[in-house]
Amino acid sequence: MRTAFLRIWTSKKEVMTRDLIEKALQMGKTVAVPRVEGDDMVYYEIKDFSTLKSGYFGIMEPDGGNVCM
């Protein structure tokens, strides 16, 4: 069974989640991370880290893709 796994990408003051996200991807989990769009955070599915770019406050965000929520 595939489980959706939603997690905010880390900034310098938060717990590092890269290893956790990597492991979830390796396990075949659906991973979605947020992107700031105006006043909202929209979650996008990622398959790997290559689809991320520096966004709001320099936090890595998905560069488009499938919306998960």
PyRosetta script that sets phi, psi and omega in degrees:
from pyrosetta import init, pose_from_sequence

init()
pose = pose_from_sequence("MRTAFLRIWTSKKEVMTRDLIEKALQMGKTVAVPRVEGDDMVYYEIKDFSTLKSGYFGIMEPDGGNVCM")
pose.set_psi(1, 130.4)
pose.set_omega(1, 177.6)
pose.set_phi(2, -89.1)
pose.set_psi(2, 132.9)
pose.set_omega(2, -178.0)
pose.set_phi(3, -114.9)
pose.set_psi(3, 134.7)
pose.set_omega(3, 175.5)
pose.set_phi(4, -70.7)
pose.set_psi(4, 135.1)
pose.set_omega(4, -179.3)
pose.set_phi(5, -127.8)
pose.set_psi(5, 113.3)
pose.set_omega(5, -177.7)
pose.set_phi(6, -110.0)
pose.set_psi(6, 130.8)
pose.set_omega(6, -178.0)
pose.set_phi(7, -153.5)
pose.set_psi(7, 139.5)
pose.set_omega(7, 176.6)
pose.set_phi(8, -76.0)
pose.set_psi(8, 134.3)
pose.set_omega(8, 175.8)
pose.set_phi(9, -64.8)
pose.set_psi(9, 145.2)
pose.set_omega(9, -171.5)
pose.set_phi(10, -80.8)
pose.set_psi(10, 147.6)
pose.set_omega(10, 168.8)
pose.set_phi(11, -108.3)
pose.set_psi(11, -177.9)
pose.set_omega(11, -175.4)
pose.set_phi(12, -64.0)
pose.set_psi(12, -24.4)
pose.set_omega(12, -175.5)
pose.set_phi(13, -99.8)
pose.set_psi(13, 4.6)
pose.set_omega(13, -177.9)
pose.set_phi(14, -114.1)
pose.set_psi(14, 167.5)
pose.set_omega(14, 177.0)
pose.set_phi(15, -62.5)
pose.set_psi(15, 135.9)
pose.set_omega(15, 179.3)
pose.set_phi(16, -71.6)
pose.set_psi(16, 127.9)
pose.set_omega(16, -176.4)
pose.set_phi(17, -115.2)
pose.set_psi(17, 0.8)
pose.set_omega(17, -176.0)
pose.set_phi(18, -54.9)
pose.set_psi(18, -47.3)
pose.set_omega(18, -179.1)
pose.set_phi(19, -62.9)
pose.set_psi(19, -39.6)
pose.set_omega(19, 179.0)
pose.set_phi(20, -64.1)
pose.set_psi(20, -44.6)
pose.set_omega(20, 178.3)
pose.set_phi(21, -64.2)
pose.set_psi(21, -44.4)
pose.set_omega(21, 178.8)
pose.set_phi(22, -57.5)
pose.set_psi(22, -46.1)
pose.set_omega(22, -179.6)
pose.set_phi(23, -63.5)
pose.set_psi(23, -43.2)
pose.set_omega(23, 178.5)
pose.set_phi(24, -60.8)
pose.set_psi(24, -41.6)
pose.set_omega(24, 177.7)
pose.set_phi(25, -63.6)
pose.set_psi(25, -42.8)
pose.set_omega(25, 179.0)
pose.set_phi(26, -62.4)
pose.set_psi(26, -31.8)
pose.set_omega(26, -179.6)
pose.set_phi(27, -81.9)
pose.set_psi(27, -1.3)
pose.set_omega(27, 179.2)
pose.set_phi(28, 83.6)
pose.set_psi(28, 15.2)
pose.set_omega(28, 178.4)
pose.set_phi(29, -75.5)
pose.set_psi(29, 154.0)
pose.set_omega(29, 171.9)
pose.set_phi(30, -83.9)
pose.set_psi(30, 122.9)
pose.set_omega(30, -178.8)
pose.set_phi(31, -116.1)
pose.set_psi(31, 129.8)
pose.set_omega(31, 178.0)
pose.set_phi(32, -128.1)
pose.set_psi(32, 138.0)
pose.set_omega(32, 177.6)
pose.set_phi(33, -126.7)
pose.set_psi(33, 152.8)
pose.set_omega(33, -174.3)
pose.set_phi(34, -84.9)
pose.set_psi(34, 155.4)
pose.set_omega(34, 170.8)
pose.set_phi(35, -129.5)
pose.set_psi(35, 133.8)
pose.set_omega(35, 178.5)
pose.set_phi(36, -75.2)
pose.set_psi(36, 126.1)
pose.set_omega(36, 177.2)
pose.set_phi(37, -131.7)
pose.set_psi(37, 99.0)
pose.set_omega(37, -174.9)
pose.set_phi(38, 67.8)
pose.set_psi(38, -122.5)
pose.set_omega(38, 178.4)
pose.set_phi(39, -95.0)
pose.set_psi(39, 4.4)
pose.set_omega(39, -174.8)
pose.set_phi(40, -113.3)
pose.set_psi(40, 159.8)
pose.set_omega(40, 170.7)
pose.set_phi(41, -114.4)
pose.set_psi(41, 120.6)
pose.set_omega(41, -179.7)
pose.set_phi(42, -109.6)
pose.set_psi(42, 129.9)
pose.set_omega(42, -177.5)
pose.set_phi(43, -89.9)
pose.set_psi(43, 130.8)
pose.set_omega(43, 179.2)
pose.set_phi(44, -120.6)
pose.set_psi(44, 138.8)
pose.set_omega(44, 176.2)
pose.set_phi(45, -70.5)
pose.set_psi(45, 138.8)
pose.set_omega(45, 173.2)
pose.set_phi(46, -122.0)
pose.set_psi(46, 148.2)
pose.set_omega(46, 176.8)
pose.set_phi(47, -104.9)
pose.set_psi(47, -23.7)
pose.set_omega(47, 177.0)
pose.set_phi(48, -162.8)
pose.set_psi(48, -179.7)
pose.set_omega(48, -175.0)
pose.set_phi(49, -83.3)
pose.set_psi(49, -8.0)
pose.set_omega(49, -176.5)
pose.set_phi(50, -69.5)
pose.set_psi(50, -16.9)
pose.set_omega(50, -178.2)
pose.set_phi(51, -91.6)
pose.set_psi(51, 6.7)
pose.set_omega(51, -178.9)
pose.set_phi(52, -97.8)
pose.set_psi(52, 148.4)
pose.set_omega(52, 176.0)
pose.set_phi(53, -140.0)
pose.set_psi(53, 161.4)
pose.set_omega(53, 179.2)
pose.set_phi(54, -67.6)
pose.set_psi(54, 128.1)
pose.set_omega(54, -177.5)
pose.set_phi(55, -126.0)
pose.set_psi(55, -139.6)
pose.set_omega(55, -177.7)
pose.set_phi(56, -52.4)
pose.set_psi(56, 125.9)
pose.set_omega(56, -178.1)
pose.set_phi(57, 56.8)
pose.set_psi(57, 23.5)
pose.set_omega(57, 178.7)
pose.set_phi(58, 77.0)
pose.set_psi(58, 8.1)
pose.set_omega(58, 179.0)
pose.set_phi(59, -79.0)
pose.set_psi(59, 135.8)
pose.set_omega(59, 179.6)
pose.set_phi(60, -66.4)
pose.set_psi(60, 130.6)
pose.set_omega(60, -178.4)
pose.set_phi(61, -131.5)
pose.set_psi(61, 155.1)
pose.set_omega(61, 176.4)
pose.set_phi(62, -67.0)
pose.set_psi(62, 145.3)
pose.set_omega(62, 179.5)
pose.set_phi(63, -99.9)
pose.set_psi(63, 59.7)
pose.set_omega(63, -177.9)
pose.set_phi(64, 90.5)
pose.set_psi(64, -168.8)
pose.set_omega(64, -179.0)
pose.set_phi(65, 118.8)
pose.set_psi(65, -157.0)
pose.set_omega(65, -178.0)
pose.set_phi(66, -85.8)
pose.set_psi(66, 124.5)
pose.set_omega(66, 176.9)
pose.set_phi(67, -73.9)
pose.set_psi(67, 135.7)
pose.set_omega(67, -176.6)
pose.set_phi(68, -107.1)
pose.set_psi(68, -9.3)
pose.set_omega(68, -179.6)
pose.set_phi(69, -145.6)
pose.dump_pdb("model.pdb")
